[in-house]
Amino acid sequence: MGHHASSATGQCETAERRDGVLPIEHYGALGEGRSVALSGLDGAIDWWCAPNMDSPPLFDRLLDAEQGGYFSIRPTEPFRMQRRYRRDSNVLETVFITDHARAVLVESLNSGNAGRLPWSELARRIEGLEGRMRFEIVMKPSSRALTANPYYSTVGRHKVFHVQRLLGLIIHSDSIRCEWTDACVHGRVTVETGERATIALVVGEDEPLVAPSIEEIDGRIDLTDREWRAWSKNVKFAGEQRSAFVRSALALKLLLYSPSGAIAAAATTSLPERIGGRKNFDYRYAWVRDAGYTIQAFLAAGLEAESKAAFTWLIKQLRRHGSRVVFTLDGELVPQVEVRRVQGYRGSQPVVHGNLAGEQHQHGIYGDIFETAWCFVGHGNILDSASAELLSRIADECAERWRLPDSGIWELEQLRHYTMSKISCWQALNRAVQLADEGQLPTTCRDRWGRERDRIRAWIEAECWSESKQAFVMYPGSDLLDASVALAVRFDFDGRDHLRKTVEAIDRELGAGPFHYRYSGMQDEEGCFLACSYWMAEAVARLGDVEESRRRLDRLHRSLEHCNGVLSEMVDPHTQAFLGNTPQGLSHLAHIMAMATLTEQTSCDSSAPDSGRHQQR
């Protein structure tokens, strides 16, 4: 029994499945830099795309409650649970409590001494804490919407399960007794105080399969924990609530696809933005926006290696494919949307593979690219000549195209002159001018970029400001508001008085308790978008009200305590139930940026007698 589990605290919970699945906030995330598994509070892993985050699922009960695959370890008598991550680690612990006994389930997607293993190794250890507890184990591979027919074979002394091109081993302690069928594996084990039993899956696709001993795998659980804690020590944050900051950095690290350096938007597909609604999307791809924001968040956390890897990946894909919105994790073009014939999370249809954003144009990518480059060089880094030439071409493209309508940050079907898109174009050209002035970009087109930047600013002020709303509206001629405009404060967009009034209007019209809807009219279609509320807290801090920013973050932290530090895309403001894909990178990186900004602005307040010194640069 490790010292971490013995100190597990928190309120005891029960896990009640509805429509065959748990609430989204009752899933913890495991990962190793290649895949992410979602482990339910009741001991069942209901989602794991292996060996890669965007592979077909090995376990998919999350989206197919009746026929989906899962890997369950649970006591055979009624139980309650306490759950938490080990401190500064992505190793997850669930303490099961019955009337007569206590035991802890320790779970890890294992890594090795030198980083990620060249295979996927999902390890689950049961440790007896008090009394005697009996567990039932079920491992049922997915049929992948009835397109696969899993089976097992015997190879030497090992039983191997097959799901199309995926091969897998179940390796376990001698005390665990397993019975195999093609459809599933059933096991049982009993642990008493001080005893432990470990079971693990080792999987690969189109590659030879390693068969480690259970002793090696068990030892790697604690090795993985040490590696996570060593990584967390490199996270730089001196503000309040460091543990919450580190937890979001750890969640973001799970979404960094280490084979390429890409940042996945989330680890799941088709989790609904409203139960029973049709806004269900596949987020297992790398958006330029998310990559750019995540690089900024890693830089804010002092994680230079991750920032460099992600920025290099981003530049490489832009060089290969041009100014596209989204790529696969391997840097290819995103496939067209295909509908999978499965039940969906609590019956929410459709379940999809692919994403329509692959065919869209969003002006926001220009601002995202240049803000990322600006932050990258702002931390003492240098652009190479090939990257500088690429960025110059993209700045020229932005200067040429900014007057066209686009799909906007929210990837809407209706092409319009979205205010936030124009602000992003202003942002891109403003940063391009600044990079040229600092010698990071060629200066040939510097003056033209500056002139177009000024034209964009004048256009936004003339066309997008509403006197009646006292706010920048979502697009000219509308009376709709867009919470993403709060990001303009971070970008140092001109007109801080207008931005301050816009933030106040967003609170009035889009706020719901501590949360915010994305834009006007969404109250009946989806939950509140968590990143928007963190953007608002950041904007308030940058506008000078540090105490109000702190209050907002405190309210958000209290409202989200039930999630064990793993944030989804959205939340129902009435029930605080999570909605949308999870873990959601945009939620976590917005959280990181808000906390980092609050700390920075607090430091500025305490060191500067002039209370007006609140701009980022």
GUKEGU-117162 format. One record per residue (C-alpha): residue number from 0; x, y, z; residue in one letter; chain. Coordinates in steps of 0.25 Angstrom, whole numbers, m for minus. Layout:
# GUKEGU-117162
{NUM,{X,Y,Z},"a","A"}
...
***
This chain:
# GUKEGU-117162
{0,{0,0,0},"m","A"}
{1,{6,13,m4},"g","A"}
{2,{6,25,4},"h","A"}
{3,{m2,33,m5},"h","A"}
{4,{m15,25,m5},"a","A"}
{5,{m14,24,10},"s","A"}
{6,{m17,39,11},"s","A"}
{7,{m28,40,1},"a","A"}
{8,{m39,49,6},"t","A"}
{9,{m52,55,1},"g","A"}
{10,{m66,52,2},"q","A"}
{11,{m71,38,0},"c","A"}
{12,{m79,37,m13},"e","A"}
{13,{m88,27,m20},"t","A"}
{14,{m88,24,m35},"a","A"}
{15,{m101,24,m41},"e","A"}
{16,{m102,20,m56},"r","A"}
{17,{m113,27,m64},"r","A"}
{18,{m116,21,m78},"d","A"}
{19,{m104,12,m75},"g","A"}
{20,{m93,23,m73},"v","A"}
{21,{m88,31,m62},"l","A"}
{22,{m89,47,m62},"p","A"}
{23,{m77,52,m70},"i","A"}
{24,{m71,59,m58},"e","A"}
{25,{m70,45,m51},"h","A"}
{26,{m59,40,m61},"y","A"}
{27,{m45,42,m58},"g","A"}
{28,{m34,43,m69},"a","A"}
{29,{m22,34,m71},"l","A"}
{30,{m11,36,m81},"g","A"}
{31,{3,34,m85},"e","A"}
{32,{5,44,m97},"g","A"}
{33,{m1,35,m108},"r","A"}
{34,{m15,31,m103},"s","A"}
{35,{m25,35,m92},"v","A"}
{36,{m34,26,m84},"a","A"}
{37,{m46,30,m77},"l","A"}
{38,{m48,23,m63},"s","A"}
{39,{m62,24,m57},"g","A"}
{40,{m64,26,m42},"l","A"}
{41,{m70,12,m41},"d","A"}
{42,{m57,5,m46},"g","A"}
{43,{m61,4,m61},"a","A"}
{44,{m52,9,m72},"i","A"}
{45,{m63,13,m82},"d","A"}
{46,{m54,20,m93},"w","A"}
{47,{m40,17,m98},"w","A"}
{48,{m36,19,m112},"c","A"}
{49,{m23,10,m113},"a","A"}
{50,{m12,11,m117},"p","A"}
{51,{m14,25,m121},"n","A"}
{52,{m24,36,m117},"m","A"}
{53,{m30,36,m130},"d","A"}
{54,{m30,21,m132},"s","A"}
{55,{m44,13,m133},"p","A"}
{56,{m48,11,m118},"p","A"}
{57,{m44,m2,m111},"l","A"}
{58,{m54,2,m100},"f","A"}
{59,{m66,10,m104},"d","A"}
{60,{m78,8,m94},"r","A"}
{61,{m78,23,m92},"l","A"}
{62,{m85,24,m106},"l","A"}
{63,{m91,10,m107},"d","A"}
{64,{m97,6,m93},"a","A"}
{65,{m103,m6,m98},"e","A"}
{66,{m93,m13,m107},"q","A"}
{67,{m80,m4,m104},"g","A"}
{68,{m67,m9,m99},"g","A"}
{69,{m62,m7,m85},"y","A"}
{70,{m52,m11,m74},"f","A"}
{71,{m58,m12,m60},"s","A"}
{72,{m53,m15,m46},"i","A"}
{73,{m63,m13,m35},"r","A"}
{74,{m66,m20,m22},"p","A"}
{75,{m76,m30,m22},"t","A"}
{76,{m84,m24,m10},"e","A"}
{77,{m90,m10,m9},"p","A"}
{78,{m80,1,m8},"f","A"}
{79,{m77,16,m7},"r","A"}
{80,{m64,23,m13},"m","A"}
{81,{m54,34,m10},"q","A"}
{82,{m46,38,m22},"r","A"}
{83,{m34,47,m25},"r","A"}
{84,{m21,48,m33},"y","A"}
{85,{m8,46,m26},"r","A"}
{86,{m2,59,m23},"r","A"}
{87,{4,66,m36},"d","A"}
{88,{2,53,m44},"s","A"}
{89,{m8,47,m54},"n","A"}
{90,{m8,34,m46},"v","A"}
{91,{m22,32,m41},"l","A"}
{92,{m27,26,m28},"e","A"}
{93,{m41,21,m24},"t","A"}
{94,{m44,16,m10},"v","A"}
{95,{m55,6,m10},"f","A"}
{96,{m63,6,4},"i","A"}
{97,{m72,m5,8},"t","A"}
{98,{m79,m8,22},"d","A"}
{99,{m67,m17,25},"h","A"}
{100,{m55,m13,17},"a","A"}
{101,{m47,m3,9},"r","A"}
{102,{m38,m4,m3},"a","A"}
{103,{m32,5,m13},"v","A"}
{104,{m31,4,m28},"l","A"}
{105,{m19,10,m34},"v","A"}
{106,{m19,13,m49},"e","A"}
{107,{m8,17,m59},"s","A"}
{108,{m5,18,m73},"l","A"}
{109,{9,14,m71},"n","A"}
{110,{22,21,m76},"s","A"}
{111,{36,17,m74},"g","A"}
{112,{49,23,m69},"n","A"}
{113,{52,29,m83},"a","A"}
{114,{38,34,m85},"g","A"}
{115,{26,28,m93},"r","A"}
{116,{27,13,m95},"l","A"}
{117,{27,8,m109},"p","A"}
{118,{14,1,m106},"w","A"}
{119,{1,4,m98},"s","A"}
{120,{1,m1,m84},"e","A"}
{121,{m12,1,m76},"l","A"}
{122,{m9,m4,m61},"a","A"}
{123,{m19,m5,m50},"r","A"}
{124,{m15,m9,m36},"r","A"}
{125,{m24,m13,m25},"i","A"}
{126,{m19,m11,m11},"e","A"}
{127,{m25,m16,2},"g","A"}
{128,{m26,m5,13},"l","A"}
{129,{m35,m11,23},"e","A"}
{130,{m43,m24,24},"g","A"}
{131,{m46,m33,13},"r","A"}
{132,{m52,m29,m1},"m","A"}
{133,{m56,m37,m13},"r","A"}
{134,{m55,m32,m27},"f","A"}
{135,{m61,m35,m40},"e","A"}
{136,{m54,m32,m53},"i","A"}
{137,{m59,m31,m67},"v","A"}
{138,{m51,m28,m79},"m","A"}
{139,{m60,m27,m92},"k","A"}
{140,{m54,m21,m104},"p","A"}
{141,{m62,m12,m114},"s","A"}
{142,{m69,m18,m126},"s","A"}
{143,{m67,m4,m132},"r","A"}
{144,{m81,m2,m136},"a","A"}
{145,{m82,m16,m140},"l","A"}
{146,{m71,m15,m150},"t","A"}
{147,{m62,m23,m142},"a","A"}
{148,{m63,m37,m136},"n","A"}
{149,{m53,m39,m125},"p","A"}
{150,{m47,m52,m122},"y","A"}
{151,{m35,m58,m115},"y","A"}
{152,{m24,m68,m118},"s","A"}
{153,{m14,m75,m111},"t","A"}
{154,{1,m72,m114},"v","A"}
{155,{11,m79,m106},"g","A"}
{156,{7,m77,m92},"r","A"}
{157,{m1,m65,m94},"h","A"}
{158,{m15,m63,m98},"k","A"}
{159,{m16,m51,m108},"v","A"}
{160,{m29,m43,m111},"f","A"}
{161,{m31,m38,m125},"h","A"}
{162,{m40,m26,m129},"v","A"}
{163,{m37,m24,m144},"q","A"}
{164,{m23,m20,m145},"r","A"}
{165,{m21,m18,m130},"l","A"}
{166,{m14,m28,m122},"l","A"}
{167,{m15,m29,m107},"g","A"}
{168,{m10,m37,m95},"l","A"}
{169,{m16,m37,m81},"i","A"}
{170,{m5,m39,m71},"i","A"}
{171,{m9,m41,m56},"h","A"}
{172,{m5,m46,m43},"s","A"}
{173,{m6,m60,m39},"d","A"}
{174,{m17,m57,m29},"s","A"}
{175,{m26,m53,m40},"i","A"}
{176,{m34,m64,m47},"r","A"}
{177,{m39,m61,m61},"c","A"}
{178,{m48,m68,m71},"e","A"}
{179,{m48,m65,m86},"w","A"}
{180,{m58,m65,m97},"t","A"}
{181,{m57,m58,m110},"d","A"}
{182,{m66,m47,m105},"a","A"}
{183,{m60,m44,m92},"c","A"}
{184,{m51,m48,m80},"v","A"}
{185,{m57,m50,m66},"h","A"}
{186,{m48,m50,m54},"g","A"}
{187,{m49,m50,m39},"r","A"}
{188,{m40,m47,m28},"v","A"}
{189,{m40,m45,m12},"t","A"}
{190,{m31,m35,m5},"v","A"}
{191,{m29,m34,10},"e","A"}
{192,{m21,m23,18},"t","A"}
{193,{m8,m21,12},"g","A"}
{194,{m10,m30,0},"e","A"}
{195,{m9,m25,m15},"r","A"}
{196,{m13,m31,m28},"a","A"}
{197,{m10,m24,m42},"t","A"}
{198,{m16,m26,m55},"i","A"}
{199,{m12,m19,m68},"a","A"}
{200,{m14,m18,m83},"l","A"}
{201,{m3,m17,m93},"v","A"}
{202,{m8,m14,m107},"v","A"}
{203,{m2,m10,m120},"g","A"}
{204,{m6,m9,m134},"e","A"}
{205,{1,m14,m147},"d","A"}
{206,{13,m17,m138},"e","A"}
{207,{20,m28,m130},"p","A"}
{208,{15,m29,m116},"l","A"}
{209,{24,m28,m104},"v","A"}
{210,{20,m37,m92},"a","A"}
{211,{25,m31,m79},"p","A"}
{212,{24,m38,m66},"s","A"}
{213,{13,m34,m56},"i","A"}
{214,{24,m30,m46},"e","A"}
{215,{30,m20,m57},"e","A"}
{216,{17,m14,m60},"i","A"}
{217,{13,m12,m45},"d","A"}
{218,{26,m6,m43},"g","A"}
{219,{24,4,m54},"r","A"}
{220,{11,9,m47},"i","A"}
{221,{20,16,m37},"d","A"}
{222,{31,19,m47},"l","A"}
{223,{20,26,m55},"t","A"}
{224,{15,34,m42},"d","A"}
{225,{30,38,m40},"r","A"}
{226,{31,43,m54},"e","A"}
{227,{19,51,m53},"w","A"}
{228,{23,58,m40},"r","A"}
{229,{37,61,m46},"a","A"}
{230,{30,67,m58},"w","A"}
{231,{21,75,m49},"s","A"}
{232,{33,81,m42},"k","A"}
{233,{36,88,m55},"n","A"}
{234,{23,96,m55},"v","A"}
{235,{26,110,m51},"k","A"}
{236,{14,116,m43},"f","A"}
{237,{16,125,m31},"a","A"}
{238,{2,129,m29},"g","A"}
{239,{m9,124,m20},"e","A"}
{240,{m15,110,m22},"q","A"}
{241,{m3,104,m29},"r","A"}
{242,{m9,90,m28},"s","A"}
{243,{m21,95,m37},"a","A"}
{244,{m11,101,m47},"f","A"}
{245,{m2,89,m48},"v","A"}
{246,{m15,80,m49},"r","A"}
{247,{m19,87,m62},"s","A"}
{248,{m5,86,m67},"a","A"}
{249,{m5,71,m65},"l","A"}
{250,{m18,70,m72},"a","A"}
{251,{m12,78,m84},"l","A"}
{252,{0,69,m84},"k","A"}
{253,{m10,57,m86},"l","A"}
{254,{m14,64,m99},"l","A"}
{255,{0,66,m104},"l","A"}
{256,{1,55,m115},"y","A"}
{257,{16,52,m113},"s","A"}
{258,{19,44,m126},"p","A"}
{259,{16,57,m134},"s","A"}
{260,{15,69,m124},"g","A"}
{261,{1,72,m128},"a","A"}
{262,{m9,76,m117},"i","A"}
{263,{m23,69,m117},"a","A"}
{264,{m35,78,m114},"a","A"}
{265,{m40,67,m106},"a","A"}
{266,{m39,52,m104},"a","A"}
{267,{m54,48,m108},"t","A"}
{268,{m64,49,m119},"t","A"}
{269,{m79,52,m119},"s","A"}
{270,{m81,55,m104},"l","A"}
{271,{m93,65,m105},"p","A"}
{272,{m93,79,m102},"e","A"}
{273,{m108,77,m98},"r","A"}
{274,{m113,63,m94},"i","A"}
{275,{m122,59,m106},"g","A"}
{276,{m117,70,m114},"g","A"}
{277,{m110,69,m128},"r","A"}
{278,{m97,77,m125},"k","A"}
{279,{m88,65,m124},"n","A"}
{280,{m74,67,m130},"f","A"}
{281,{m61,59,m131},"d","A"}
{282,{m50,67,m124},"y","A"}
{283,{m39,57,m126},"r","A"}
{284,{m32,66,m135},"y","A"}
{285,{m22,78,m134},"a","A"}
{286,{m28,91,m136},"w","A"}
{287,{m18,103,m139},"v","A"}
{288,{m26,111,m129},"r","A"}
{289,{m25,101,m118},"d","A"}
{290,{m10,98,m122},"a","A"}
{291,{m7,113,m121},"g","A"}
{292,{m14,115,m108},"y","A"}
{293,{m8,103,m102},"t","A"}
{294,{6,107,m106},"i","A"}
{295,{3,121,m99},"q","A"}
{296,{m1,113,m87},"a","A"}
{297,{11,104,m86},"f","A"}
{298,{20,116,m88},"l","A"}
{299,{12,123,m76},"a","A"}
{300,{15,110,m68},"a","A"}
{301,{30,111,m72},"g","A"}
{302,{29,98,m80},"l","A"}
{303,{39,101,m91},"e","A"}
{304,{40,87,m97},"a","A"}
{305,{25,85,m99},"e","A"}
{306,{24,99,m105},"s","A"}
{307,{35,97,m115},"k","A"}
{308,{30,83,m119},"a","A"}
{309,{16,88,m121},"a","A"}
{310,{20,101,m128},"f","A"}
{311,{29,93,m138},"t","A"}
{312,{18,84,m141},"w","A"}
{313,{9,96,m144},"l","A"}
{314,{19,102,m153},"i","A"}
{315,{21,89,m160},"k","A"}
{316,{6,87,m163},"q","A"}
{317,{4,101,m168},"l","A"}
{318,{16,100,m177},"r","A"}
{319,{10,87,m183},"r","A"}
{320,{m4,90,m184},"h","A"}
{321,{m6,105,m183},"g","A"}
{322,{m15,113,m174},"s","A"}
{323,{m25,102,m170},"r","A"}
{324,{m33,102,m157},"v","A"}
{325,{m30,87,m152},"v","A"}
{326,{m21,75,m155},"f","A"}
{327,{m21,61,m151},"t","A"}
{328,{m11,58,m140},"l","A"}
{329,{m1,52,m150},"d","A"}
{330,{m2,65,m158},"g","A"}
{331,{m12,61,m169},"e","A"}
{332,{m25,67,m174},"l","A"}
{333,{m37,64,m165},"v","A"}
{334,{m47,54,m171},"p","A"}
{335,{m61,57,m175},"q","A"}
{336,{m71,54,m164},"v","A"}
{337,{m76,40,m164},"e","A"}
{338,{m88,35,m155},"v","A"}
{339,{m86,23,m146},"r","A"}
{340,{m98,15,m143},"r","A"}
{341,{m98,14,m128},"v","A"}
{342,{m107,19,m117},"q","A"}
{343,{m99,31,m113},"g","A"}
{344,{m97,37,m99},"y","A"}
{345,{m110,36,m92},"r","A"}
{346,{m116,34,m106},"g","A"}
{347,{m110,47,m112},"s","A"}
{348,{m109,46,m127},"q","A"}
{349,{m101,46,m136},"p","A"}
{350,{m88,39,m132},"v","A"}
{351,{m78,44,m142},"v","A"}
{352,{m64,42,m147},"h","A"}
{353,{m57,54,m154},"g","A"}
{354,{m60,69,m154},"n","A"}
{355,{m66,79,m163},"l","A"}
{356,{m56,89,m159},"a","A"}
{357,{m46,83,m168},"g","A"}
{358,{m53,90,m179},"e","A"}
{359,{m55,103,m173},"q","A"}
{360,{m48,116,m173},"h","A"}
{361,{m47,124,m160},"q","A"}
{362,{m39,138,m159},"h","A"}
{363,{m36,134,m145},"g","A"}
{364,{m25,125,m149},"i","A"}
{365,{m17,138,m153},"y","A"}
{366,{m17,144,m139},"g","A"}
{367,{m15,130,m133},"d","A"}
{368,{m2,128,m141},"i","A"}
{369,{4,141,m139},"f","A"}
{370,{0,142,m124},"e","A"}
{371,{7,129,m122},"t","A"}
{372,{19,133,m130},"a","A"}
{373,{19,146,m122},"w","A"}
{374,{19,139,m108},"c","A"}
{375,{29,129,m113},"f","A"}
{376,{40,140,m116},"v","A"}
{377,{35,148,m104},"g","A"}
{378,{41,137,m96},"h","A"}
{379,{55,139,m102},"g","A"}
{380,{53,129,m114},"n","A"}
{381,{57,132,m128},"i","A"}
{382,{50,129,m141},"l","A"}
{383,{58,122,m152},"d","A"}
{384,{58,128,m166},"s","A"}
{385,{49,118,m172},"a","A"}
{386,{38,120,m161},"s","A"}
{387,{40,135,m162},"a","A"}
{388,{37,134,m177},"e","A"}
{389,{25,126,m175},"l","A"}
{390,{19,135,m165},"l","A"}
{391,{22,147,m174},"s","A"}
{392,{14,140,m185},"r","A"}
{393,{2,137,m175},"i","A"}
{394,{3,152,m171},"a","A"}
{395,{1,156,m186},"d","A"}
{396,{m10,146,m187},"e","A"}
{397,{m17,152,m175},"c","A"}
{398,{m15,166,m181},"a","A"}
{399,{m21,162,m194},"e","A"}
{400,{m33,154,m188},"r","A"}
{401,{m38,161,m176},"w","A"}
{402,{m50,168,m183},"r","A"}
{403,{m56,154,m186},"l","A"}
{404,{m67,148,m177},"p","A"}
{405,{m63,135,m170},"d","A"}
{406,{m68,124,m161},"s","A"}
{407,{m63,131,m148},"g","A"}
{408,{m57,125,m135},"i","A"}
{409,{m70,117,m133},"w","A"}
{410,{m69,110,m147},"e","A"}
{411,{m83,114,m151},"l","A"}
{412,{m89,110,m164},"e","A"}
{413,{m93,124,m167},"q","A"}
{414,{m82,132,m173},"l","A"}
{415,{m82,146,m167},"r","A"}
{416,{m73,158,m163},"h","A"}
{417,{m71,153,m149},"y","A"}
{418,{m65,164,m140},"t","A"}
{419,{m56,154,m133},"m","A"}
{420,{m51,149,m147},"s","A"}
{421,{m47,164,m150},"k","A"}
{422,{m40,166,m137},"i","A"}
{423,{m32,153,m140},"s","A"}
{424,{m28,159,m153},"c","A"}
{425,{m24,172,m146},"w","A"}
{426,{m17,164,m135},"q","A"}
{427,{m9,156,m146},"a","A"}
{428,{m4,169,m153},"l","A"}
{429,{m1,176,m141},"n","A"}
{430,{8,165,m136},"r","A"}
{431,{14,163,m150},"a","A"}
{432,{18,178,m149},"v","A"}
{433,{24,176,m135},"q","A"}
{434,{32,164,m140},"l","A"}
{435,{37,171,m151},"a","A"}
{436,{41,183,m142},"d","A"}
{437,{49,173,m133},"e","A"}
{438,{56,167,m145},"g","A"}
{439,{49,154,m145},"q","A"}
{440,{42,156,m158},"l","A"}
{441,{46,162,m171},"p","A"}
{442,{42,177,m172},"t","A"}
{443,{39,177,m187},"t","A"}
{444,{23,177,m184},"c","A"}
{445,{24,183,m170},"r","A"}
{446,{18,197,m174},"d","A"}
{447,{6,190,m182},"r","A"}
{448,{3,181,m170},"w","A"}
{449,{3,194,m161},"g","A"}
{450,{m7,201,m171},"r","A"}
{451,{m16,189,m172},"e","A"}
{452,{m16,187,m157},"r","A"}
{453,{m20,202,m155},"d","A"}
{454,{m32,200,m165},"r","A"}
{455,{m37,188,m158},"i","A"}
{456,{m37,195,m145},"r","A"}
{457,{m45,207,m151},"a","A"}
{458,{m55,197,m158},"w","A"}
{459,{m57,190,m144},"i","A"}
{460,{m60,203,m137},"e","A"}
{461,{m69,208,m148},"a","A"}
{462,{m77,195,m151},"e","A"}
{463,{m76,186,m139},"c","A"}
{464,{m79,196,m127},"w","A"}
{465,{m94,197,m123},"s","A"}
{466,{m98,209,m115},"e","A"}
{467,{m111,203,m110},"s","A"}
{468,{m103,191,m105},"k","A"}
{469,{m91,198,m100},"q","A"}
{470,{m83,187,m106},"a","A"}
{471,{m76,181,m118},"f","A"}
{472,{m87,172,m124},"v","A"}
{473,{m85,158,m130},"m","A"}
{474,{m85,164,m144},"y","A"}
{475,{m89,177,m151},"p","A"}
{476,{m104,180,m151},"g","A"}
{477,{m108,170,m140},"s","A"}
{478,{m111,171,m125},"d","A"}
{479,{m104,158,m121},"l","A"}
{480,{m92,157,m112},"l","A"}
{481,{m81,148,m113},"d","A"}
{482,{m73,144,m100},"a","A"}
{483,{m60,141,m108},"s","A"}
{484,{m58,156,m110},"v","A"}
{485,{m53,156,m96},"a","A"}
{486,{m40,151,m102},"l","A"}
{487,{m38,164,m109},"a","A"}
{488,{m33,169,m96},"v","A"}
{489,{m22,159,m96},"r","A"}
{490,{m18,163,m110},"f","A"}
{491,{m17,178,m106},"d","A"}
{492,{m27,182,m115},"f","A"}
{493,{m29,197,m115},"d","A"}
{494,{m41,204,m108},"g","A"}
{495,{m40,199,m94},"r","A"}
{496,{m53,207,m90},"d","A"}
{497,{m61,199,m100},"h","A"}
{498,{m55,186,m96},"l","A"}
{499,{m58,189,m82},"r","A"}
{500,{m73,192,m85},"k","A"}
{501,{m73,179,m94},"t","A"}
{502,{m69,171,m83},"v","A"}
{503,{m80,177,m74},"e","A"}
{504,{m90,174,m85},"a","A"}
{505,{m85,159,m87},"i","A"}
{506,{m87,157,m72},"d","A"}
{507,{m102,163,m72},"r","A"}
{508,{m106,156,m85},"e","A"}
{509,{m98,143,m85},"l","A"}
{510,{m95,140,m70},"g","A"}
{511,{m102,129,m62},"a","A"}
{512,{m96,129,m48},"g","A"}
{513,{m81,128,m50},"p","A"}
{514,{m82,122,m64},"f","A"}
{515,{m85,128,m78},"h","A"}
{516,{m91,124,m91},"y","A"}
{517,{m83,125,m103},"r","A"}
{518,{m92,135,m110},"y","A"}
{519,{m106,140,m110},"s","A"}
{520,{m117,130,m112},"g","A"}
{521,{m110,118,m107},"m","A"}
{522,{m117,116,m94},"q","A"}
{523,{m127,107,m100},"d","A"}
{524,{m117,99,m109},"e","A"}
{525,{m105,96,m100},"e","A"}
{526,{m98,98,m87},"g","A"}
{527,{m89,109,m82},"c","A"}
{528,{m75,109,m89},"f","A"}
{529,{m65,107,m78},"l","A"}
{530,{m53,114,m85},"a","A"}
{531,{m62,127,m87},"c","A"}
{532,{m63,129,m72},"s","A"}
{533,{m48,127,m70},"y","A"}
{534,{m46,137,m82},"w","A"}
{535,{m55,147,m74},"m","A"}
{536,{m47,145,m62},"a","A"}
{537,{m34,148,m69},"e","A"}
{538,{m40,160,m76},"a","A"}
{539,{m45,166,m63},"v","A"}
{540,{m31,165,m57},"a","A"}
{541,{m24,171,m70},"r","A"}
{542,{m34,182,m69},"l","A"}
{543,{m29,185,m55},"g","A"}
{544,{m39,179,m45},"d","A"}
{545,{m30,168,m39},"v","A"}
{546,{m40,166,m27},"e","A"}
{547,{m52,163,m36},"e","A"}
{548,{m43,154,m45},"s","A"}
{549,{m40,146,m32},"r","A"}
{550,{m54,145,m27},"r","A"}
{551,{m58,140,m41},"r","A"}
{552,{m47,129,m41},"l","A"}
{553,{m51,125,m26},"d","A"}
{554,{m66,124,m30},"r","A"}
{555,{m62,115,m42},"l","A"}
{556,{m52,107,m34},"h","A"}
{557,{m63,104,m23},"r","A"}
{558,{m74,101,m34},"s","A"}
{559,{m65,91,m41},"l","A"}
{560,{m59,84,m29},"e","A"}
{561,{m67,71,m32},"h","A"}
{562,{m59,68,m45},"c","A"}
{563,{m46,64,m39},"n","A"}
{564,{m39,74,m47},"g","A"}
{565,{m43,69,m61},"v","A"}
{566,{m51,79,m69},"l","A"}
{567,{m60,76,m80},"s","A"}
{568,{m64,86,m91},"e","A"}
{569,{m77,91,m84},"m","A"}
{570,{m86,91,m71},"v","A"}
{571,{m100,92,m69},"d","A"}
{572,{m101,104,m60},"p","A"}
{573,{m114,99,m53},"h","A"}
{574,{m109,85,m49},"t","A"}
{575,{m94,87,m51},"q","A"}
{576,{m94,74,m59},"a","A"}
{577,{m83,74,m69},"f","A"}
{578,{m86,74,m84},"l","A"}
{579,{m77,72,m97},"g","A"}
{580,{m64,66,m99},"n","A"}
{581,{m54,63,m88},"t","A"}
{582,{m43,66,m84},"p","A"}
{583,{m45,79,m92},"q","A"}
{584,{m32,86,m95},"g","A"}
{585,{m38,99,m97},"l","A"}
{586,{m44,99,m83},"s","A"}
{587,{m31,95,m76},"h","A"}
{588,{m22,105,m84},"l","A"}
{589,{m32,116,m82},"a","A"}
{590,{m32,113,m67},"h","A"}
{591,{m16,113,m67},"i","A"}
{592,{m16,127,m74},"m","A"}
{593,{m26,133,m65},"a","A"}
{594,{m18,128,m52},"m","A"}
{595,{m5,133,m59},"a","A"}
{596,{m11,146,m62},"t","A"}
{597,{m17,148,m48},"l","A"}
{598,{m3,145,m42},"t","A"}
{599,{4,155,m52},"e","A"}
{600,{m6,166,m50},"q","A"}
{601,{m5,164,m35},"t","A"}
{602,{10,165,m35},"s","A"}
{603,{8,178,m44},"c","A"}
{604,{m1,184,m34},"d","A"}
{605,{8,181,m22},"s","A"}
{606,{20,187,m29},"s","A"}
{607,{15,199,m37},"a","A"}
{608,{9,211,m30},"p","A"}
{609,{2,215,m43},"d","A"}
{610,{m11,206,m43},"s","A"}
{611,{m13,208,m58},"g","A"}
{612,{m1,199,m61},"r","A"}
{613,{m9,187,m65},"h","A"}
{614,{m6,184,m80},"q","A"}
{615,{1,171,m83},"q","A"}
{616,{12,178,m91},"r","A"}
***
